[in-house]
Amino acid sequence: MTPWEMAAVFAAGTGAGAVNAVVGSGTLITFPVLLATGLPPVTATVSNGLGLVPGSISAVIGYREELRGQGRRVLLLGIGAVLGGLAGAVLLLTLPAAAFERIVPALVGLALVLVACQPLIARRVRRRRRTGGTARPDGGPLLFTGLTLASVYGGYFSAAQGIIYVSLMGMLLDETLQRLNAVKNVLAAVVNTVAAVLFLFFAHFDWTAVVLIAAGSALGGLIGARTGRRFSPAVLRTLIVSVGTVALVHLVLQ
């Protein structure tokens, strides 16, 4: 890479780390930049996945206050994230990209609808509980299955996986959006780490890109977490839908 390309990759990593901490879809920042430097698509995807691990971890640290009291939930859902992330990484290494990416726009579009409708869904859930329904603190089998499938997608191509996580949890858990965002960061960190371990042994990647994105995303994750925790639920939801819409347009036009 030229010095200008290295600077661009570092800046993209910083932006991706910040966006992932607050919303998700940071891959839509780094992936095009890596392609522009001349990396093949799969190599760019693998290098991006490896580089975003530090950013995911720094986002978790930044949201540690919102994780209080959610240990059991995180542990349970984290099992699904491990299984799904591993499966997604295997798919990336074994299947042609077109075979899996056909469903990506549909998944992102559904996620955006769920995020936008989350307040309505939450009101209906609370109304049902007041009339005799019982709250499931872990979301039940439906949430576990949904997040595991979302983690398969995240292990394969991580763009917008955070949006899918938040939409599913917002529909099935009675929690604030900030606390759901904290869990989302943990699950994304788990998926990225599991996929990264597999990539280290079985995939081709560019070390320069990995190091630059890792440094940038670690910084961006802390910045994003510090900023995002101050947002109201309405502002955070608007950001999620806005970034997700950009992700959807990008994927459809590919």
N, C-alpha and C positions, 0 to 999 in steps of 0.2 A: 504493500500500500504506500501511496505517497503521503507526505505529511498532512496535506489537506484532507485526504481520505481518512486518515487516522483521526484527525480532529472531528470530522463529521461523524464517524462511528462512535467516538466517545460522547459527543453531544447527543446523538440519538439514544445511546444507552442511558444517559442521564434523564432524558425526557421519558423514555420507556419506563424506567424505574419509578419516576414520579407518577406517571399515569397509571401504572399497574397498582401502586399503593392505594390510589384514590378510586379508581374505576376498574381497570383491566383494559386490555387491548394495546398495551405498549409495544407488542410485536409489530403492530402496523406502523410503528415509527422505525424500528431497527431493521426489519426485514427488507423493505425497499432500499434502504441505504446500503445494506450488505450486498444486495444484488447489483447496485450501482458500482460497487468496487470490483465487480467481476466474479464474485463467488457464484458457483452453481446453486440452484434453489435448495436442494437437499443439504448441501454443505452449509449454506446460509442458515437454514432452519436449525440444524444441529448446533452450529456455532452460537446462534442466538439463544437457544435453550440453555446451553452451558453458561453463557455470559449473564443471563438474567437470574441465576440462582442467588448471588449475593444481594441483588435488589429485592428479591422476595423475602429473604431473611431480614434485611434491614426494615422492610415494611412491617413485618411481624413485630419486631422490636418496637417500632414506633407506635403500634396499636396495642401494646401490652396491657394498658389500663382497661381497654374494652374487652379484653379476653378474660378478665377476672370472672370466676364463676362458670366458665364455659369449658372447663377441662374435660369433663366426661364427654360432652358433645364433640369437642375437637378430636378426642381420641377415637371415638366411634367413626366419625365421618372421615378421619384421617386414614383409617383402614381401607375404605373405599377409594380414597385418593391414591394410595400406594398401588392397589390392584389396577385401577384404571390408568394411572400414569405409566405403569410398566407395560400394559397392553398397548397403549397408544404409541409408546416409543418403539415397540416391536413392529407395529403396523407401519410406522414411518420407515423403518429399515428394510421391510420386506415387500410392501405393496407399492404400486405406482401411485403417485400423488393424486392423479385425476380420479381414482376409484373412491377415495375418501372425501376429497374436497367438494364433491357434488352436493353433499348434504350440509356443508358448512353455512352457506347463506340462509338456508331454512332454519338452522339451529340459532343463528344470531338473530334473525328476524323474530322468531318465537321468544327469545330471551328479552328482546326490547319490548315486546308487547306485555310480557309478564312484569317487567320492571315498571313500565308506565302504569299498569293496572294494579300494582302492589297495594296502594292505599285502599282501593275498593275491595280487593281480595282480603286484606287484613281486617277491614270492618266487618265483612261477612263472616270471617272466621271467629272474631270476637263475639258477634251476635249469636252464632251457633253455640259457642261455649257457654254463654249466659243462659241459654235455653236447655242446657244439660249436656253439652259436648265436653269432652275431656281433652285438655291440652297435652300434646306430646312434646316434651322438651327436646327430644332428639329428632323429631320430624317423622319417625316411623320408617318402615321399610321403603315407602315410596321415595322419601328424600334420599335415603342411602343409595337406592338404585339409581335415581336421577343424577346424583353427584358423582357416582362411580362412572356412569356413562359420560358425563361431562368431563371427567378426568381422563377418559380414553381420548377424547377430543383434545384436551390440553396437552397430553403427552405426545400427540401427533403434530398439532399446530396450535400454539397457545393463544392466538389472537382471539379476544373476546371470551375466553374461558371464565374470567372473573365475572363478566356480565351474566353468564349462564348460572354460575354459582349463586350470585346474589338474587337472581330472579327466582330460582327454585327455593332457596331458603326463605325469601320474603313471602312466598306463597304458603309455605308449610310450617313456619315458625313464628311465634308471637314475640318478636324481638325488634329493637330499634335498628335502623339501617346501619348505623355506625358499628354496632356490635356484630351485625351480620358481615359487614365489610372486614372486620378484624378476623373473623373465621375464614372468610374468603382468602385473605392473605396467607393464612396458615396452609390452607388446602393447596393454593397455588405454589407455595414454597415446597410442599411435599411432592407434588407432581413434578415440578422442575428438577428437584434433587434426584428423585428416582430415575427420571429420564436421563439426567446428566450422567449418572453412574453407568447406565447402559451405554450411552454414547461414547464415554471415555474408552470403552473396551472394544466396541464394535462399529463405530461410525467414523467417517472422515470429517475433520473440522479444521478451522484455521485458528491457530493459537493467538495470532495478533488480534483478530476480531474478538475472540473470547475474552482476552485480558482487557481490551478497551471497553467492551460492553460491561464486563464485570465491575470495573472501576466506576464507570458512569452510573450503572444501575444501583450500585450500593449507595452512592451519593444521592441519586434521585429518589430512591426508596425512602430515605430519611426525610428528605424535603417534602415528598408527597404525603407521607404519614403526618408530619407536623402540620401541614396545611390542611389536609383533608379532614382531620379530626375537628376542625373548627367550623366545618360546613354544616348548615342545617340539613335535615332529611330532604327537604324540597330541592335545595341546591345540589346536593349529592345525587339525587335521582335525576335531575336535569342533566348533570354532567355524564352520568352513565348512559342515558338515552342518546345524548348528543354524540359521544364518542362511539357508541355502538352503531349509530346510524352511519357514521363515517366508515366504520369497519364493514358494515353491510354493503355500502356502495362500492367500497374498494374490492370486496370479494366478488360481487356480481360482475364488475367490470374487468376482472382478471381474464 
